[in-house]
Amino acid sequence: MLPNLSSIVDQFTPDILGVFWISNEELSLDLLGFDEFNYLFDGLLSQYLYGQKDNENNPDLNQANVFFTHNFNQKLFLAHIKMNAEIDSIMDKHLALIPENEKPERKKILIFNKSSKPVGSNLEKRYPQFEFKSLELA
């Protein structure tokens, strides 16, 4: 089993809508958490990366990525974002993709911040309908 998988899986409860994964680097196989998120999202991350080999010259493709899967029979998102000056705008665009929540108890969004800057200090003010929680590795 992957070293951090049980730690991450334990934090994915039925009330989780998704995860913002922020890093200083573009999405790659070497990022901390890649194997665990790839497992939870049924290999979608590695499929995406293998499909992008032909598009390496397009820098816009590597700033932000969003993936969807199902968890507890509900849609779950993972948004990987490379840290940059427009991170608030990028997060706003991803949050706009979340459909109206049919279950009010499903309102938690995990933040897995592996960048060198703090993220999300004003998210709860801008999005009071969601609860933002830090995703921690054991």
SEDOSE-380662 format. One record per atom (N, C-alpha, C, O, CB): residue in three letters; x, y, z. Coordinates in steps of 0.05 Angstrom, whole numbers, padded with zeros to 5 digits, always signed. Each point is the difference from the previous one (the first is absolute). Glycine has a CB too. Layout:
N
AlaXYZ/...
! end
This chain:
138
Met+00017-00024+00000/Met-00017+00024+00000/Met+00018+00025+00000/Met+00022+00000+00012/Met-00059-00025+00013/Leu+00028+00046-00038/Leu+00014+00025-00001/Leu+00003+00011+00029/Leu-00019-00003+00016/Leu+00002+00012-00063/Pro+00040+00004+00053/Pro+00005+00008+00028/Pro-00021+00020+00011/Pro-00006-00002+00024/Pro+00053-00005-00034/Asn-00058+00025-00006/Asn-00019+00020+00011/Asn-00029-00006-00007/Asn-00017+00015+00006/Asn+00054+00018-00009/Leu-00041-00056-00011/Leu-00027-00005-00010/Leu-00021-00002+00022/Leu-00021+00012-00002/Leu+00042-00035-00037/Ser-00015+00008+00060/Ser-00020-00003+00021/Ser-00006+00026+00013/Ser-00022+00006+00008/Ser+00037-00053+00000/Ser+00006+00064-00005/Ser-00004+00027+00012/Ser-00019+00017-00017/Ser-00017+00013+00011/Ser+00063-00016+00009/Ile-00042+00002-00046/Ile-00017+00016-00018/Ile-00028-00012-00002/Ile-00020+00015+00002/Ile+00061-00001-00028/Val-00043-00040+00023/Val-00026-00013-00003/Val-00017+00005+00025/Val-00024+00004-00002/Val+00045-00040-00027/Asp-00009+00036+00052/Asp-00015+00004+00025/Asp-00013+00028+00001/Asp-00020+00003+00014/Asp+00051-00034+00009/Gln-00020+00050-00038/Gln-00011+00027+00001/Gln-00022+00004-00022/Gln-00013+00021+00000/Gln+00057-00005+00017/Phe-00048-00036-00034/Phe-00021+00002-00020/Phe-00025-00013+00011/Phe-00005-00024-00003/Phe+00039+00022-00035/Thr-00051+00019+00050/Thr-00025-00009+00012/Thr-00022+00008-00019/Thr+00004+00014-00019/Thr+00014-00009+00066/Pro-00043-00015-00042/Pro-00022+00007-00018/Pro-00006+00029-00003/Pro-00014+00008-00019/Pro-00004-00052+00031/Asp+00027+00061+00006/Asp-00006+00029-00001/Asp+00021+00016-00016/Asp-00002+00024-00001/Asp-00022-00029+00044/Ile+00043-00009-00056/Ile+00021+00014-00015/Ile-00009+00004-00029/Ile-00008-00020-00013/Ile+00044+00000+00043/Leu-00035+00045-00039/Leu-00007+00006-00028/Leu+00024-00003-00019/Leu-00003-00008-00023/Leu-00032+00039+00039/Gly+00059-00025-00005/Gly+00023-00001-00017/Gly+00025+00010+00014/Gly+00000+00006+00024/Gly-00029-00001-00063/Val+00050-00003+00023/Val+00027+00008+00010/Val+00012+00021-00019/Val+00000-00004-00024/Val+00006-00042+00046/Phe+00006+00066-00010/Phe+00018+00018-00014/Phe+00028-00008+00007/Phe+00007+00000+00024/Phe-00041+00038-00025/Trp+00050-00046-00019/Trp+00027-00009+00005/Trp+00018+00022-00013/Trp+00001+00002-00024/Trp-00013-00052+00024/Ile+00026+00065+00017/Ile+00016+00022-00010/Ile+00029-00007+00004/Ile+00009-00009+00021/Ile-00045+00042-00010/Ser+00052-00028-00032/Ser+00029-00006+00001/Ser+00015+00022-00015/Ser-00012+00016-00014/Ser+00004-00066+00018/Asn+00034+00051+00000/Asn+00017+00019-00015/Asn+00006-00010-00028/Asn+00010+00015-00016/Asn+00010+00000+00060/Glu-00025-00041-00049/Glu+00007-00012-00025/Glu-00025-00008-00016/Glu-00022+00000+00011/Glu+00064-00017+00009/Glu-00038+00012-00045/Glu-00021-00011-00017/Glu-00007-00028+00009/Glu+00017-00013+00013/Glu-00002+00042-00052/Leu-00038-00039+00031/Leu-00008-00027+00007/Leu+00021-00019-00012/Leu+00005+00001-00024/Leu-00054+00012+00025/Ser+00059-00031+00016/Ser+00019-00020-00009/Ser-00001-00024+00018/Ser-00011+00001+00022/Ser+00041+00035-00041/Leu-00018-00058+00009/Leu+00002-00025+00016/Leu+00015+00003+00025/Leu-00003-00016+00019/Leu+00000-00008-00061/Asp+00021+00045+00044/Asp+00018+00003+00023/Asp-00012+00016+00023/Asp+00013+00001+00021/Asp+00024-00004-00053/Leu-00060+00015+00029/Leu-00011+00017+00021/Leu-00009-00017+00024/Leu-00011-00022-00003/Leu-00004+00055-00032/Leu+00019-00022+00058/Leu-00010-00013+00025/Leu-00030-00002-00002/Leu-00014+00020-00004/Leu+00053-00002+00031/Gly-00049-00042-00023/Gly-00029-00005-00001/Gly-00009-00011-00027/Gly-00023-00009-00002/Gly+00017+00045+00035/Phe+00023-00035-00054/Phe-00009-00009-00026/Phe-00010-00028+00000/Phe-00022-00006-00009/Phe+00055+00037-00012/Asp-00018-00050+00032/Asp-00008-00028+00000/Asp-00026-00004+00015/Asp-00017-00015-00009/Asp+00065+00002+00006/Glu-00051+00027+00025/Glu-00025-00004+00016/Glu-00024+00011-00014/Glu-00021-00013-00001/Glu+00049+00016+00043/Phe-00026+00022-00054/Phe-00022+00011-00014/Phe-00006-00016-00026/Phe-00023-00003-00007/Phe+00034+00048+00026/Asn+00010-00054-00032/Asn-00004-00016-00024/Asn-00016-00026+00007/Asn-00017-00008-00016/Asn+00060+00026-00004/Tyr-00036-00030+00042/Tyr-00015-00024+00009/Tyr-00029+00007+00006/Tyr-00018-00014-00010/Tyr+00060-00005+00030/Leu-00047+00041-00005/Leu-00027+00007+00007/Leu-00017+00008-00024/Leu-00025-00002+00000/Leu+00042+00017+00044/Phe-00004-00005-00065/Phe-00014+00009-00024/Phe+00004-00020-00023/Phe-00001+00008-00023/Phe+00007+00040+00037/Asp-00003-00073-00007/Asp-00001-00023-00019/Asp+00020+00004-00023/Asp-00006-00008-00023/Asp-00041+00001+00035/Gly+00070+00018-00007/Gly+00021+00002-00020/Gly-00004+00023-00019/Gly+00015+00002-00020/Gly-00010-00050+00024/Leu-00024+00066+00000/Leu-00005+00022-00018/Leu+00024+00019-00003/Leu+00005+00011-00021/Leu-00053-00014+00033/Leu+00063+00007+00010/Leu+00022+00019-00001/Leu+00022-00011-00019/Leu+00011+00015-00016/Leu-00022+00001+00063/Ser+00018-00041-00043/Ser+00022-00011-00018/Ser-00010-00002-00028/Ser+00016+00004-00019/Ser+00003-00030+00058/Gln-00044+00019-00044/Gln-00011+00000-00027/Gln+00002+00027-00013/Gln+00008+00003-00023/Gln-00039-00040+00036/Tyr+00025+00058+00002/Tyr+00002+00027-00010/Tyr+00029+00007-00007/Tyr+00005+00011-00021/Tyr-00045+00002+00049/Leu+00058-00019-00010/Leu+00028+00007-00005/Leu+00011-00015-00024/Leu+00014+00012-00016/Leu-00008-00004+00064/Tyr-00013-00033-00051/Tyr+00010-00015-00024/Tyr-00012+00011-00025/Tyr+00013+00000-00021/Tyr-00008-00041+00049/Gly-00029+00052-00027/Gly-00013+00012-00023/Gly+00011+00027-00007/Gly-00004+00010-00022/Gly-00036-00036+00033/Gln+00053+00039+00008/Gln+00010+00027-00004/Gln+00029+00001-00012/Gln+00010+00022-00005/Gln-00039-00008+00042/Lys+00041-00036-00041/Lys+00027-00001-00010/Lys+00003+00015-00027/Lys+00020+00012-00006/Lys-00013-00055+00029/Asp-00028+00043-00039/Asp+00000+00013-00026/Asp-00004+00030+00003/Asp+00004+00015-00019/Asp-00021-00057-00002/Asn+00008+00052+00044/Asn-00007+00028+00004/Asn+00020+00014+00018/Asn-00008+00020+00013/Asn-00040-00032-00020/Glu+00072+00003+00010/Glu+00019+00011+00018/Glu+00007+00029-00006/Glu+00010+00014+00018/Glu+00008-00059-00011/Asn-00022+00054-00031/Asn+00007+00028-00007/Asn-00021+00020+00006/Asn+00003+00024-00005/Asn+00025-00043-00030/Asn-00051+00010+00046/Asn-00021+00019+00007/Asn-00001+00004+00030/Asn-00010-00016+00015/Asn-00017+00000-00055/Pro+00039+00039+00050/Pro+00002+00004+00029/Pro-00027+00004+00014/Pro-00002-00006+00024/Pro+00046+00026-00033/Asp-00065-00012-00005/Asp-00026+00004+00013/Asp-00012-00026+00010/Asp-00016+00000+00019/Asp+00010+00040-00048/Leu+00013-00062+00016/Leu-00011-00026+00008/Leu+00009-00008+00028/Leu-00013-00017+00012/Leu+00011+00004-00060/Asn+00024+00024+00057/Asn+00012-00010+00025/Asn-00004+00018+00024/Asn+00012-00005+00021/Asn+00021-00017-00050/Gln-00050+00043+00027/Gln-00004+00018+00022/Gln-00021-00011+00020/Gln+00002+00003+00024/Gln+00010+00035-00054/Ala-00033-00051+00019/Ala-00021-00011+00017/Ala-00014-00023-00014/Ala-00003+00000-00025/Ala-00004+00045+00046/Asn+00000-00065-00006/Asn-00013-00024-00010/Asn-00022-00007+00019/Asn+00003+00002+00025/Asn+00039-00018-00048/Val-00065+00006+00013/Val-00021-00009+00017/Val-00009-00028-00009/Val-00002-00005-00024/Val-00013+00053+00033/Phe+00010-00065+00010/Phe-00008-00028-00005/Phe-00025-00006+00017/Phe-00003+00011+00022/Phe+00051-00025-00032/Phe-00065-00003+00000/Phe-00024-00008+00015/Phe-00001-00030+00002/Phe+00008-00015-00018/Phe-00032+00056+00002/Thr+00014-00051+00038/Thr-00006-00028+00005/Thr-00024-00001+00018/Thr-00012+00020+00006/Thr+00061-00034-00012/His-00056-00010+00015/His-00022-00004+00019/His+00011-00012+00026/His+00018-00017+00000/His-00050+00010-00038/Asn+00022+00017+00060/Asn+00007-00009+00026/Asn-00026+00000+00017/Asn-00014+00020+00001/Asn+00062-00002-00004/Phe-00054-00041+00015/Phe-00025-00003+00014/Phe-00024+00007-00018/Phe-00019+00012+00009/Phe+00042-00001+00034/Asn-00022-00020-00068/Asn-00020+00005-00020/Asn-00006+00029-00006/Asn-00022+00007-00008/Asn+00002-00050+00022/Gln+00039+00060-00008/Gln-00002+00029-00005/Gln+00024+00009-00017/Gln+00022-00011+00003/Gln-00049+00018+00040/Lys+00023+00013-00059/Lys+00022+00011-00016/Lys+00020+00013+00018/Lys-00007+00014+00020/Lys-00023-00006-00059/Leu+00056-00012+00033/Leu+00022+00011+00016/Leu+00020+00012-00019/Leu+00007-00013-00021/Leu-00013-00022+00058/Phe+00017+00059-00031/Phe+00019+00012-00018/Phe+00028+00002+00013/Phe+00002+00000+00024/Phe-00039+00026-00045/Leu+00057-00026+00004/Leu+00027+00006+00008/Leu+00010+00021-00020/Leu+00002-00004-00024/Leu+00006-00043+00043/Ala+00000+00070-00008/Ala+00011+00022-00016/Ala+00029+00004+00008/Ala+00006+00009+00022/Ala-00052+00013-00027/His+00064-00029-00014/His+00028+00006+00005/His+00006+00028-00012/His-00007+00005-00024/His+00020-00055+00024/Ile-00001+00067+00015/Ile+00006+00027-00009/Ile+00030+00006+00006/Ile+00009-00003+00023/Ile-00057+00018-00015/Lys+00062-00006-00028/Lys+00027+00009+00003/Lys-00001+00029+00011/Lys-00013+00017-00011/Lys+00031-00047-00027/Met-00005+00034+00061/Met-00001+00027+00013/Met+00009+00022-00019/Met+00021-00002-00012/Met-00012-00020+00056/Asn-00025+00042-00046/Asn+00007+00024-00015/Asn-00017+00024+00010/Asn-00017-00004+00018/Asn+00030-00024-00059/Ala-00009+00051+00029/Ala-00014+00024+00009/Ala-00030-00001-00003/Ala-00015+00013+00015/Ala+00056+00012-00026/Glu-00051-00041-00008/Glu-00029-00001-00005/Glu-00013-00023+00014/Glu-00022-00009-00009/Glu+00030+00030-00035/Ile+00003-00031+00065/Ile-00012-00024+00013/Ile-00028+00004+00009/Ile-00017-00018-00002/Ile+00063+00005+00017/Asp-00053+00037-00004/Asp-00027+00005+00009/Asp-00020-00003-00024/Asp-00021-00011+00003/Asp+00038+00041+00034/Ser-00009-00019-00059/Ser-00017-00001-00024/Ser-00003-00029-00010/Ser-00022-00008-00008/Ser+00037+00054-00005/Ile+00006-00061+00014/Ile-00001-00028-00008/Ile-00018-00016+00019/Ile-00016-00016-00009/Ile+00062+00019-00011/Met-00043+00002+00046/Met-00017-00014+00019/Met-00029+00007-00004/Met-00018-00017+00002/Met+00056+00016+00031/Asp-00044+00027-00039/Asp-00027+00009-00005/Asp-00012-00016-00024/Asp-00023-00008+00002/Asp+00034+00054+00016/Lys+00004-00049-00039/Lys-00010-00015-00023/Lys-00006-00028+00006/Lys-00020-00011-00009/Lys+00047+00041-00020/His-00010-00043+00046/His-00005-00028+00007/His-00024-00002+00018/His-00016-00019-00003/His+00065+00010-00001/Leu-00052+00028+00023/Leu-00024-00001+00018/Leu-00026+00004-00016/Leu-00021-00010+00008/Leu+00050+00027+00030/Ala-00027-00002-00059/Ala-00024+00005-00017/Ala-00009-00026-00014/Ala-00023-00002-00008/Ala+00038+00050+00001/Leu+00003-00067+00004/Leu-00007-00026-00013/Leu-00016-00018+00019/Leu-00013-00019-00010/Leu+00054+00023-00017/Ile-00041+00002+00052/Ile-00015-00017+00019/Ile-00030+00006-00002/Ile-00008+00023+00004/Ile+00048-00024+00028/Pro-00055-00019-00039/Pro-00029+00004-00003/Pro-00013+00006+00027/Pro+00012-00005+00021/Pro-00013-00025-00060/Glu-00023+00041+00038/Glu-00014+00005+00025/Glu-00001-00026+00016/Glu-00006-00021-00011/Glu-00022+00058-00010/Asn+00034-00034+00046/Asn+00002-00024+00017/Asn-00027-00009+00009/Asn-00016+00014+00013/Asn+00060+00002+00003/Glu-00051-00041-00024/Glu-00025-00011+00008/Glu-00001-00009+00029/Glu-00021-00003+00012/Glu+00015-00012-00059/Lys+00030+00010+00058/Lys+00002-00009+00028/Lys+00015+00022+00015/Lys+00024+00002-00003/Lys-00025-00051-00010/Pro-00012+00064+00030/Pro+00013+00022+00014/Pro+00022-00009+00019/Pro+00018+00015+00006/Pro-00061+00009-00009/Glu+00043-00049+00011/Glu+00021-00010+00018/Glu+00026-00005-00016/Glu+00021-00002+00013/Glu-00055-00019+00016/Arg+00033+00021-00055/Arg+00024-00003-00017/Arg+00010+00028-00007/Arg-00008+00011-00021/Arg-00008-00056+00002/Lys+00033+00056+00036/Lys+00009+00027-00005/Lys+00030+00004+00005/Lys+00010+00022-00002/Lys-00056-00007+00013/Lys+00060-00036-00004/Lys+00028+00002+00007/Lys+00018-00003-00025/Lys-00004-00017-00017/Lys-00006+00000+00063/Ile+00029+00036-00048/Ile+00020-00002-00021/Ile+00027+00000+00013/Ile+00007+00017+00016/Ile-00037+00008-00049/Leu+00046-00045+00027/Leu+00026-00003+00011/Leu+00021+00016-00015/Leu-00002+00003-00025/Leu-00010-00049+00041/Ile+00031+00058-00002/Ile+00022+00015-00012/Ile+00026-00015+00006/Ile+00007-00002+00023/Ile-00032+00047-00018/Phe+00038-00054-00026/Phe+00026-00014+00003/Phe+00020+00020-00012/Phe+00007-00001-00024/Phe-00027-00047+00021/Asn+00031+00065+00020/Asn+00018+00021-00009/Asn+00029-00008+00004/Asn+00010-00001+00023/Asn-00045+00035-00012/Lys+00048-00040-00032/Lys+00029-00007+00000/Lys+00016+00022-00014/Lys+00022-00005-00009/Lys-00034-00044+00010/Ser+00001+00073-00002/Ser+00015+00022-00012/Ser+00014+00015+00023/Ser-00002-00007+00023/Ser-00032+00012-00061/Ser+00049+00015+00030/Ser+00016+00016+00019/Ser-00016+00023+00011/Ser+00010+00015+00017/Ser+00031-00028-00040/Lys-00067+00016+00015/Lys-00016+00023+00009/Lys-00026-00010+00012/Lys-00010-00021-00007/Lys+00030+00050-00029/Pro-00030-00014+00055/Pro-00026-00008+00012/Pro-00023+00004-00021/Pro+00002+00018-00017/Pro+00015-00005+00064/Val-00037-00029-00044/Val-00022+00001-00019/Val-00026-00002+00015/Val-00002-00014+00021/Val+00030-00007-00057/Gly-00048+00035+00026/Gly-00027-00005+00010/Gly-00008+00016+00024/Gly-00021-00005+00012/Gly+00025-00038-00030/Ser+00011+00064+00026/Ser-00006+00015+00024/Ser-00027+00014-00003/Ser-00014+00004+00021/Ser+00062+00002-00012/Asn-00057+00001-00033/Asn-00025+00014-00003/Asn-00021-00017-00014/Asn-00021+00011-00007/Asn+00047+00032+00005/Leu-00021-00068-00002/Leu-00019-00017-00014/Leu-00027-00002+00014/Leu-00021+00001-00012/Leu+00060-00027-00007/Glu-00038+00022+00046/Glu-00025-00003+00015/Glu-00016+00025-00001/Glu-00025-00001+00002/Glu+00047-00033+00027/Lys-00009+00058-00030/Lys-00015+00025-00002/Lys-00014+00002-00027/Lys-00023+00009-00002/Lys+00055+00013+00034/Arg-00017-00030-00053/Arg-00011+00002-00027/Arg-00020-00022-00007/Arg-00018+00004-00016/Arg+00061+00018+00003/Tyr-00040-00045+00027/Tyr-00017-00023-00006/Tyr-00011-00011+00027/Tyr+00009-00022+00008/Tyr+00017+00011-00050/Pro-00044+00025+00055/Pro-00010-00010+00026/Pro-00016-00026-00001/Pro-00004-00013+00020/Pro+00003+00061-00006/Gln-00007-00056-00038/Gln-00015-00025-00003/Gln+00018-00024+00002/Gln-00010-00023+00002/Gln-00023+00047-00031/Phe+00060-00020+00029/Phe+00019-00022+00002/Phe+00016+00002+00026/Phe+00003+00022+00011/Phe-00001-00025-00061/Glu+00008-00020+00058/Glu+00018-00001+00023/Glu+00027-00010-00011/Glu+00001-00021-00012/Glu-00039+00013+00046/Phe+00059+00024-00030/Phe+00027-00007-00010/Phe+00017-00011+00023/Phe+00001+00011+00022/Phe-00005+00025-00058/Lys+00016-00059+00030/Lys+00016-00014+00021/Lys+00026-00009-00012/Lys+00002-00008-00023/Lys-00044-00007+00046/Ser+00063+00017-00007/Ser+00027-00008-00010/Ser+00002-00030+00000/Ser-00008-00014+00019/Ser+00028+00056+00000/Leu-00010-00053-00041/Leu+00005-00029-00003/Leu+00028-00005+00010/Leu+00020+00012-00010/Leu-00052-00017-00030/Glu+00035-00012+00059/Glu+00026-00006+00012/Glu+00009-00028-00005/Glu-00017-00019-00002/Glu+00007+00052+00038/Leu+00035-00037-00040/Leu+00012-00026-00002/Leu+00011-00009+00027/Leu+00011+00017+00015/Leu+00000-00009-00064/Ala-00013-00033+00055/Ala+00010-00010+00026/Ala+00030-00004-00002/Ala+00013-00008+00020/Ala-00056-00015-00011/
! end
